[in-house]
Amino acid sequence: MSSIDSARPAAAQRIDFYNKQGNKVYVRSTQGRYNSLRWAMVWLTQLIFYGLCWLPWQGRQAVLFDIVERKFYLFGLVLWPQDAIYLAFLLMLAAFGLFLFTAVAGRVFCGFACPQTVYTAMFMWIEEKTEGSRLARIRLDQAPWHAGKITRKGAKYLLWVALASVTGFTFVGYFTPIKTLAHNLANFSLGPWEGFWLLFYAMFTYLQAGVLREQVCKHMCPYSRFQGAMFDADTVTVTYDAARGEPRGARHAKAQPNTQVQAQAQTQAAPRGDCVDCGICVQVCPAGIDIRQGLQYECIGCGLCVDACNTVMDKVGYARGLIRYGSERMLAGQRWAGSLKRPRIAVYSGLMLALLVGASVMLSQRVPLRVDVIRDRGALMRETDEGAIENIYTLEIHNLAEQPRRFDIAVAGLPGIRQQGALSVTVPAGSSSPLPVTVQVPGDGELHGTRQLEFHITASDDRHISVTQGSSFILP
């Protein structure tokens, strides 16, 4: 707070929680290992996102979350609402994976794989190509409106809208068959829900990646707020080596780096660190922070400041690594491998392995058949003219496979039990069929009250696909 603000009355003082600098962040482009890795992740994630929905698989879309039909297609696997347990496995696996990555390497997910980071990088690339470098963009924003400025700004916004629209269209294409969606869009016959969600996600992408950008990571993302609870002295983060870099200051390009020998030899003049105070590490930061001020929750761990600082160190002839990925103990001399020998790393890894094994076992034992047995509540039991006792049931047979299948029905569990009516039924692919079944038991037996019976439903073409479902039989 400035001296002017401190002189104001308490009621008149303004506290700005949104942006302390109050300035737009103009990001400078840089080259290096982490920038290349970042763009490799952009290409990888977007090739999967934009391309996977167009991949055919056995006459249908390979990945489709068909909410209308209540079926999720994942290549050869078809999941139904009853298979929500696998979604729970996936969410828990993602959560523990995020905890593990954070404990090992901080916000590395945010810096390289988070959709906010990926799309912000794409939007910023368009901005740089249309408006120029960092200095050119600053001058363009400060200049009055003229034909060149309108052209450059208009081209940028047009390309942003195009990219956001393609992103929204692709996202909706995972819930509505994308070829059908493209046909309806070309013929201006989109349904109300498809049209709404397409516009919603397009506007959401434009707003998040084009307008808000770093403000999402700073003020809207909850991950930045609780990440500190998962950090410790062994967590690898983007770190400024203050012992080597301070005191910072400009110097001649041929000046020697700050070494212990030089520091000890300087008895009269104050030693100077390796940081030349060029400020490029701040200019390349997507969040607009100064990493030299220490670890900050706004830092997304993208490593662009590492690339920028290494480039400067190469130019002035100093050793790389003034800004680098490291932990507190690594700065003190510990090797990186030692940071992995922690209880939390073992716990997170063990939980992830257990989830993977559990989900794999459940998938391997999953039977593409479900059966619901519903007793006729209108008549608990009935005695026939021959003296037999009968109960009436309805079997809801769900064929979860992608081909029609014939199922055989058998009943067991009581002496003399027999089934009246159809002994088999054909169920279309990915659908269910109700089958009324009447079960009789001789009335001259010694059994009374409520007894248990079992229905056995088995696929005619594959005897391994079988389900046994129990129910109750009412006797006098």
C-alpha positions in Angstrom: 0.0 0.0 0.0 1.4 3.4 -0.9 2.0 6.3 1.5 -1.0 8.1 0.0 -3.3 5.1 0.7 -1.9 4.9 4.2 -2.8 8.5 4.9 -6.4 8.0 3.9 -9.1 7.1 6.5 -9.6 3.4 7.0 -13.1 3.6 5.4 -11.7 5.2 2.2 -8.8 2.7 1.7 -9.2 0.4 -1.3 -8.1 -3.2 -1.3 -7.7 -4.8 -4.7 -8.0 -8.6 -4.5 -8.2 -9.2 -8.3 -5.0 -7.8 -9.8 -2.4 -6.1 -7.7 -0.6 -4.7 -10.7 -3.7 -3.7 -12.4 -2.0 -4.2 -15.8 -2.6 -6.6 -18.6 0.0 -9.4 -18.8 1.9 -9.3 -22.1 3.7 -12.6 -22.4 7.0 -12.7 -24.2 7.7 -15.8 -26.3 10.8 -17.9 -25.5 12.5 -21.1 -26.7 13.9 -24.0 -24.8 13.4 -27.5 -23.5 10.2 -26.8 -21.4 8.6 -24.6 -24.1 9.1 -27.5 -26.6 7.7 -30.0 -24.1 4.7 -27.7 -23.5 3.9 -27.4 -27.2 4.4 -31.2 -27.6 1.6 -31.6 -24.9 -0.5 -29.1 -26.8 -0.2 -31.1 -30.0 -0.7 -34.5 -28.3 -3.8 -33.5 -26.3 -5.5 -31.6 -29.2 -4.8 -34.4 -31.7 -6.6 -36.8 -29.3 -9.4 -34.3 -28.6 -10.1 -33.2 -32.1 -9.4 -36.5 -33.8 -10.8 -39.2 -31.5 -14.4 -38.3 -32.1 -14.0 -38.9 -35.8 -12.4 -42.3 -35.4 -14.8 -45.1 -36.6 -15.2 -48.4 -34.8 -17.3 -51.3 -36.0 -19.6 -49.1 -37.9 -20.1 -46.5 -35.2 -18.1 -43.7 -33.4 -15.3 -45.1 -31.4 -15.8 -42.9 -28.4 -19.4 -41.7 -27.8 -21.3 -40.8 -24.6 -24.8 -41.3 -25.9 -26.9 -39.8 -23.1 -30.2 -40.3 -25.0 -29.6 -44.0 -25.3 -27.9 -44.2 -21.9 -24.9 -46.0 -23.4 -21.2 -45.0 -23.3 -19.1 -46.4 -26.1 -15.3 -46.8 -25.5 -14.0 -48.6 -28.6 -15.1 -52.2 -28.0 -16.5 -51.6 -24.5 -20.1 -50.5 -24.0 -21.0 -49.1 -20.6 -24.5 -48.6 -19.2 -25.7 -46.5 -16.2 -25.4 -49.7 -14.1 -21.7 -49.5 -14.8 -21.2 -46.2 -12.9 -18.7 -48.0 -10.6 -16.1 -47.7 -13.4 -16.6 -43.9 -13.5 -16.0 -43.8 -9.7 -12.8 -45.8 -10.3 -11.7 -43.3 -13.0 -12.4 -40.3 -10.8 -10.5 -41.7 -7.9 -7.6 -42.7 -10.1 -7.5 -39.1 -11.5 -7.6 -37.6 -8.0 -4.8 -39.7 -6.6 -2.8 -39.2 -9.8 -3.1 -35.5 -9.4 -2.1 -35.8 -5.7 0.9 -37.9 -6.7 2.1 -35.5 -9.4 1.7 -32.5 -7.1 3.7 -34.2 -4.3 6.5 -35.1 -6.7 6.6 -32.0 -9.0 4.2 -29.4 -7.8 1.8 -27.9 -10.4 3.3 -29.7 -13.3 -0.1 -30.8 -14.5 -1.2 -27.1 -14.6 1.9 -26.1 -16.6 1.7 -28.7 -19.3 -1.6 -30.6 -19.5 -4.4 -28.5 -18.0 -6.9 -27.5 -20.6 -6.8 -23.9 -19.4 -3.1 -23.8 -20.0 -3.3 -25.6 -23.4 -6.0 -23.4 -24.8 -4.4 -20.3 -23.4 -1.2 -21.2 -25.2 -3.1 -21.7 -28.5 -5.0 -18.4 -28.1 -1.8 -16.5 -27.3 0.0 -18.0 -30.3 -2.8 -16.6 -32.5 -2.4 -13.2 -30.8 1.3 -13.2 -31.4 0.9 -14.1 -35.1 -1.7 -11.4 -35.7 -0.5 -8.6 -33.4 3.2 -9.2 -33.2 5.8 -9.6 -30.4 5.3 -8.5 -26.9 6.6 -4.9 -27.5 4.5 -4.7 -30.7 1.4 -5.7 -28.7 2.0 -3.2 -26.0 2.5 -0.4 -28.6 -0.6 -1.5 -30.5 -2.8 -1.3 -27.4 -1.4 2.1 -26.5 -1.9 3.5 -30.0 -5.1 5.2 -31.1 -7.5 3.3 -33.2 -6.5 3.2 -36.9 -7.0 0.9 -39.9 -4.0 -1.3 -39.1 -5.1 -1.7 -35.5 -8.6 -2.6 -36.5 -7.4 -5.1 -39.0 -5.0 -6.8 -36.6 -7.5 -6.9 -33.7 -10.3 -8.0 -36.0 -8.2 -10.9 -37.4 -7.3 -12.0 -33.9 -10.8 -12.0 -32.6 -12.1 -13.8 -35.8 -9.5 -16.5 -35.4 -10.3 -16.8 -31.7 -14.0 -17.2 -32.5 -13.2 -19.8 -35.1 -11.0 -21.9 -32.7 -13.6 -21.6 -29.9 -16.4 -22.7 -32.2 -14.5 -25.7 -33.4 -13.7 -26.6 -29.8 -17.4 -26.3 -28.8 -18.5 -28.3 -31.8 -16.0 -31.1 -31.1 -16.9 -31.3 -27.4 -20.6 -31.7 -28.3 -19.6 -34.3 -30.8 -18.7 -36.7 -28.0 -22.3 -36.7 -26.8 -24.1 -36.5 -30.2 -22.6 -38.5 -33.1 -20.3 -36.0 -34.7 -21.2 -36.9 -38.3 -24.9 -36.4 -37.5 -24.0 -33.1 -35.7 -22.0 -31.9 -38.7 -24.8 -32.7 -41.1 -27.4 -31.0 -38.9 -25.1 -27.9 -38.5 -24.5 -27.7 -42.3 -28.3 -27.9 -42.9 -29.1 -25.4 -40.0 -31.2 -28.1 -38.3 -29.5 -28.4 -34.9 -31.6 -29.4 -32.1 -32.2 -26.9 -29.2 -29.9 -28.7 -26.8 -27.1 -29.3 -29.3 -27.2 -25.7 -30.4 -27.2 -24.4 -26.8 -24.3 -26.5 -25.7 -22.3 -25.8 -28.8 -22.6 -22.0 -28.2 -22.1 -22.5 -24.5 -18.8 -24.3 -24.8 -17.6 -22.0 -27.6 -18.2 -18.9 -25.5 -16.7 -20.7 -22.4 -13.5 -21.5 -24.3 -13.3 -17.9 -25.7 -13.8 -16.4 -22.3 -11.5 -18.6 -20.4 -8.6 -18.8 -22.8 -8.9 -15.5 -24.6 -10.1 -13.0 -22.0 -9.5 -14.3 -18.5 -6.3 -16.3 -19.1 -4.0 -16.1 -16.0 -6.9 -14.8 -13.9 -8.5 -18.3 -14.0 -5.3 -19.9 -12.6 -4.9 -17.1 -10.0 -8.4 -16.5 -8.7 -10.8 -19.2 -10.1 -9.0 -22.5 -9.9 -9.3 -24.1 -6.5 -6.2 -26.2 -7.1 -4.0 -23.2 -6.7 -5.5 -22.7 -3.2 -5.0 -26.1 -1.7 -1.8 -27.2 -3.5 0.3 -25.9 -0.6 -1.1 -28.6 1.6 0.5 -31.2 -0.6 4.0 -29.5 -0.8 6.9 -30.3 1.4 10.7 -29.8 1.4 11.0 -32.6 -1.3 8.4 -31.3 -3.7 10.1 -30.2 -7.0 9.0 -26.8 -8.1 10.3 -24.0 -10.3 12.9 -22.4 -8.0 15.1 -19.4 -8.1 18.6 -20.1 -6.5 18.8 -16.9 -4.4 22.1 -18.0 -2.9 23.7 -17.9 -6.3 21.7 -15.1 -7.9 21.7 -12.4 -5.1 22.5 -9.6 -5.0 21.3 -9.1 -8.5 22.2 -6.3 -10.8 23.2 -5.4 -14.4 26.8 -6.0 -15.4 29.1 -6.3 -18.4 28.4 -9.3 -20.6 31.9 -10.6 -20.0 31.8 -10.4 -16.2 32.7 -13.5 -14.4 30.0 -15.5 -12.5 29.7 -15.4 -8.8 31.7 -18.3 -7.4 32.8 -19.1 -3.8 36.4 -18.4 -4.7 35.5 -15.0 -6.1 33.2 -14.2 -3.2 35.9 -15.0 -0.7 38.4 -13.0 -2.7 36.3 -9.9 -2.7 37.1 -8.2 0.6 36.3 -4.6 -0.2 33.7 -4.6 -3.0 30.3 -6.2 -2.3 29.9 -9.5 -4.2 27.3 -9.6 -7.0 25.2 -12.6 -7.8 24.6 -14.2 -11.2 21.2 -12.6 -11.8 21.7 -9.7 -14.2 18.2 -8.4 -13.3 17.1 -8.4 -17.0 13.4 -9.2 -16.0 12.9 -11.6 -18.9 11.8 -14.4 -16.5 8.9 -12.1 -15.5 8.1 -11.2 -19.1 7.7 -14.9 -20.2 5.6 -15.9 -17.3 2.0 -16.6 -18.3 0.8 -15.7 -14.8 2.9 -12.4 -14.7 4.7 -13.2 -11.5 8.4 -12.8 -10.5 9.8 -16.2 -9.5 12.7 -14.5 -7.8 10.3 -13.5 -5.0 10.0 -17.2 -4.0 7.4 -19.9 -4.5 3.9 -18.3 -5.1 0.6 -20.0 -5.5 0.1 -18.3 -8.8 3.0 -20.2 -10.3 1.7 -23.0 -12.7 5.1 -24.7 -13.0 5.3 -24.3 -16.8 9.1 -23.8 -16.8 9.2 -20.9 -19.3 11.1 -18.8 -16.9 13.7 -21.6 -16.7 14.1 -21.5 -20.5 14.4 -17.7 -20.5 16.9 -17.6 -17.7 19.0 -20.4 -19.3 19.1 -18.4 -22.6 20.3 -15.3 -20.7 22.9 -17.3 -18.8 24.3 -18.7 -22.1 24.6 -15.2 -23.5 26.5 -13.8 -20.5 28.6 -16.9 -20.1 27.3 -18.1 -16.8 26.3 -21.6 -15.8 22.7 -22.6 -16.4 20.3 -23.4 -13.6 19.9 -20.1 -11.8 16.2 -20.8 -12.2 15.5 -24.5 -12.4 13.2 -27.3 -11.2 14.3 -28.2 -7.7 13.2 -28.7 -4.1 14.5 -27.2 -0.9 16.6 -30.2 -0.2 17.8 -30.4 -3.8 19.1 -26.8 -3.4 20.9 -28.0 -0.3 22.6 -30.7 -2.3 20.3 -33.7 -2.2 19.8 -35.7 -5.4 16.4 -35.8 -7.1 15.9 -39.5 -6.6 16.0 -39.0 -2.8 12.8 -36.9 -3.0 10.8 -40.0 -4.2 11.5 -41.9 -1.0 8.6 -40.5 0.9 5.6 -42.2 2.6 3.1 -40.1 0.7 4.6 -41.1 -2.6 4.3 -44.8 -1.6 0.7 -44.3 -0.4 -0.5 -42.5 -3.5 1.3 -45.0 -5.8 -0.1 -47.9 -3.9 -3.7 -46.6 -4.0 -3.4 -45.9 -7.8 -2.1 -49.4 -8.4 -4.9 -50.9 -6.2 -7.5 -49.0 -8.2 -6.0 -50.1 -11.5 -5.9 -53.7 -10.5 -9.4 -53.6 -9.1 -10.9 -51.9 -12.2 -9.1 -54.4 -14.4 -10.3 -57.4 -12.5 -13.9 -56.1 -12.6 -13.7 -55.4 -16.3 -12.3 -58.8 -17.0 -15.1 -60.5 -15.1 -17.8 -58.2 -16.4 -20.7 -60.2 -18.0 -22.5 -58.4 -20.9 -25.9 -59.5 -19.4 -28.1 -58.1 -16.6 -31.3 -59.6 -15.4 -34.0 -58.1 -13.1 -36.7 -60.3 -11.6 -40.0 -58.6 -10.8 -42.7 -60.6 -9.0 -46.3 -60.0 -9.9 -47.6 -57.9 -7.0 -51.2 -58.3 -8.0 -51.4 -62.0 -7.1 -48.9 -63.4 -4.7 -49.8 -66.9 -5.5 -52.4 -68.9 -7.3 -53.6 -72.6 -7.2 -54.3 -74.3 -10.5 -57.0 -76.9 -11.2 -54.3 -79.6 -10.9 -53.5 -78.5 -7.4 -50.2 -76.9 -8.2 -49.1 -73.5 -6.7 -47.9 -71.0 -9.2 -46.2 -67.5 -9.0 -45.9 -65.1 -11.9 -42.7 -63.1 -12.7 -41.4 -60.8 -15.3 -37.7 -61.1 -16.3 -36.1 -57.9 -17.6 -33.2 -59.2 -19.6 -30.6 -56.6 -20.6 -28.3 -57.6 -23.5 -25.2 -55.3 -23.0 -23.4 -56.7 -26.0 -23.3 -55.1 -29.5 -24.9 -58.0 -31.2 -28.3 -59.7 -30.8 -28.2 -62.7 -28.6 -30.5 -65.6 -27.7 -30.8 -66.5 -24.0 -32.1 -69.7 -22.4 -34.1 -69.5 -19.2 -34.2 -72.2 -16.5 -35.5 -72.2 -12.9 -34.4 -74.2 -10.0 -34.3 -74.3 -6.2 -37.5 -76.1 -5.1 -38.6 -79.8 -5.4 -40.7 -80.4 -8.5 -40.4 -76.8 -9.8 -41.2 -76.2 -13.4 -41.5 -73.3 -15.7 -44.5 -72.5 -17.9 -44.2 -70.6 -21.2 -41.1 -69.6 -23.2 -37.8 -71.2 -22.4 -35.7 -68.8 -24.4 -35.8 -65.3 -25.8 -33.9 -63.3 -28.3 -32.8 -59.8 -27.2 -31.6 -57.2 -29.7 -28.1 -55.7 -29.4 -27.8 -53.1 -26.6 -31.4 -53.3 -25.4 -33.7 -55.1 -23.0 -36.7 -57.3 -23.4 -39.4 -58.2 -20.7 -40.3 -61.9 -20.5 -43.3 -63.1 -18.5 -42.6 -66.4 -16.7 -45.0 -68.6 -14.7 -43.4 -70.9 -12.2 -45.3 -73.9 -10.7 -44.6 -76.1 -7.7 -46.6 -79.2 -6.7 -49.2 -78.3 -4.1 -49.0 -81.5 -2.1 -45.5 -80.9 -0.8 -44.3 -80.3 2.7 -43.0 -76.8 2.0 -44.9 -73.8 3.2 -44.4 -70.0 3.5 -41.8 -68.1 1.5 -39.0 -70.0 -0.2 -36.1 -69.0 -2.4 -35.7 -70.0 -6.1 -33.2 -69.1 -8.8 -33.5 -68.1 -12.4 -30.6 -69.1 -14.6 -30.2 -67.1 -17.8 -27.5 -68.3 -20.3 -26.5 -67.2 -23.8 -27.1 -69.9 -26.3 -24.0 -69.1 -28.3 -21.6 -68.6 -25.3 -22.3 -70.6 -22.2 -19.8 -68.5 -20.2 -22.2 -65.6 -20.5 -24.6 -66.6 -17.7 -26.4 -64.8 -14.8 -28.2 -66.3 -11.8 -30.8 -64.2 -10.2 -32.7 -65.1 -7.1 -36.3 -64.4 -6.0 -38.9 -65.5 -3.6 -41.7 -68.1 -4.2 -44.9 -67.8 -2.1 -46.5 -71.0 -0.8 -49.6 -71.5 1.3 
